[in-house]
Amino acid sequence: MFKEPIVVLLFAALSLVAAPTPGAAIYQTRCASCHDPLHPRVPPRAALQKLSRPQILRSLYFGVMANIARTLTTQEKEAVADFLGRPGGDAPPLPSAMCTSPAALTKLTGSWNGWSPTTTNTRYQSVGLSITQTQNLKLKWAFGFDGDVTAFGSPTLLDGRLYLGSAAGVVYALNAETGCIHWTFTANGPVRAAPLAVGQSLLFGDQSGWFYSINAKSGQLRWKRRVDQHEAARLTGAAVAKDGVVFVPVTSWEEGLALNPQYACCTFRGSLVALRVSDGSVVWKSYLVPPPTKLGLNSAGADRHGPSGAGIWSAPTLDPKRGLLYVTTGDNYSSPPTSSSDAIVALNLKSGQVVWTRQTTANDAYTSACGNKGPNCPIENGPDFDYGASAILVATADGRDILLAGQKSGLVYALDPARNGEILWEARVGKGGVLGGVQWGMASDGQQVYAAVSDVLRKTRASTAPDDVKTVTVDAIQGGGLTALRVIDGKKNWHVPGVPCPANKPGCSPAQSAAVTAIPGAVFSGAFDGHLRAFAAENGSVLWDFDTAQTFKTVNGVTAKGGSMDGPGPVIAGGMLFVNSGYSRFGGMPGNVLLAFSSEP
Ligand code: HEC
């Protein structure tokens, strides 16, 4: 009987020392209401605890929990994943998935380094694949990203090796001919940007704001650096390099953080950072908006800050002849709007100084809070016409240079780089919208520019929370379309509308938001319906069509299927075509596969 008080005391003492971890506290306030009671459609806490830490983070960043987790900071997401998830990473690849002779290179020649085969960002592969070969393309191998629901890593191909990241943050070096794994490297966050090969180094950023240099042969880390101190910073665009300096575009997901009425919106500033390839030291960092100041309170009583935004989502375009770099910018997040949002901006390669700015949509301040008229929606309230795609620099037959840029507004612009970006012509290729217009990228063979549009129509289903978190669906008929414009004057040579989805295919939309890729005589465009199609450059007729929304047997033994195609488009080199399939965001069809096609058996 005398023991009891001691036990009680011991318990009291223990609870004094062992205050709940931050992760446990977040779980209690943000997750437990759904995951603790046993509900048929909610995985219970015990099921979540079977997942690895990266799998939980993936779900919070990209999976079914993305909307719920949007208002959590990076640290909070990591804390709750630490608390719930199994320690360590995902299971290592199966031994049978590894290349048996790591040093052996394939016979495959041809390259695609970073966002485009050239630093002019044309996404035009001039060698290695003809129209006839395109019509004979067959699946050679498939590779699965274990446990992922989205496949969005943009590949780089060099010396027969394919380098690409994944939603889990694993970067792979694969044998391009067989898909066997040479090595893997695990980054801090998901890796969507194409790794850029410079000498023996691979340079890329992740979605948590870290930039890495790793040894391309071995996958060993050389150096890493967080290129922006803002907690919402993320790196989505590929880098470009020149003369030992690498240029890194910086954007953020602060628009999503603004969903929380108590969040002090907004303080992130888009920037371009120049780092020395040798050690990652900073040469310059050029911000695209002035520093924010405190401007009062929002209607929920949280601080308001501005200006902010103008993130750079895509790879910079090099113009060594003029000593310039071109970047395209996103919207502002808070008032006051600035002249640098939704713009094409030319910066001096050496100093980072802004040489000229061509804004195509003024007064565009927006956050995700505008979707439900939250306190952090600025008075401008959109239209959210970011540039998500890189500018393309082409030389015309008569020796002029033209800079092409496609916007979420559904407009394509041609600018004159010789005259401070003066607009030469503009052409409408789609309706435009928050998720509309040109999203990831156009391609150009010099004569025509090929612009595919999303114009996805999202529909919100009434939620019966807590058991129904999938409240977003997509319209099966509206959206998509591919237009070929003449580079010299913007004349519309042809237009092919999006392909309506069959009935009863949930998550299917005709949207063509993925980046397009061109070869001599053809252009490839993936759609949210899961199809990758090749169109004739001459008239837009379909030359080849492959439905990726199916289950595949993979070379690495991972269960994998394709789904909606979005994000970086096909990469073509050495007569092969590589493309990802599966996109769980925006109501799309999830998937986790990388497909490699070849015209040779
Ligand atoms: C409004 C209710 C609700 C809240 C709040 C909620 N969840 Fe969920 N969660 C669900 C439902 C429902 C599913 C299953 C979704 C499906 O697959 O259809 C789910 C699925 C998941 C999964 C995926 C499980 C798997 O097998 O892949 C993870 C991980 C997860 N939740 C983590 C969290 C965390 C961490 C939090 C707190 C930050 C959280 N959830 C908050 C309802 C909720």
Boltz pocket constraint, residues with backbone or C-beta under 6 A from the ligand:
constraints:
  - pocket:
      binder: B
      contacts: [[A, 26], [A, 27], [A, 30], [A, 31], [A, 32], [A, 33], [A, 34], [A, 35], [A, 41], [A, 42], [A, 43], [A, 47], [A, 48], [A, 51], [A, 55], [A, 56], [A, 59], [A, 60], [A, 64], [A, 65], [A, 68], [A, 69], [A, 80], [A, 84], [A, 465], [A, 466], [A, 467], [A, 468], [A, 469], [A, 470]]
      max_distance: 6.0
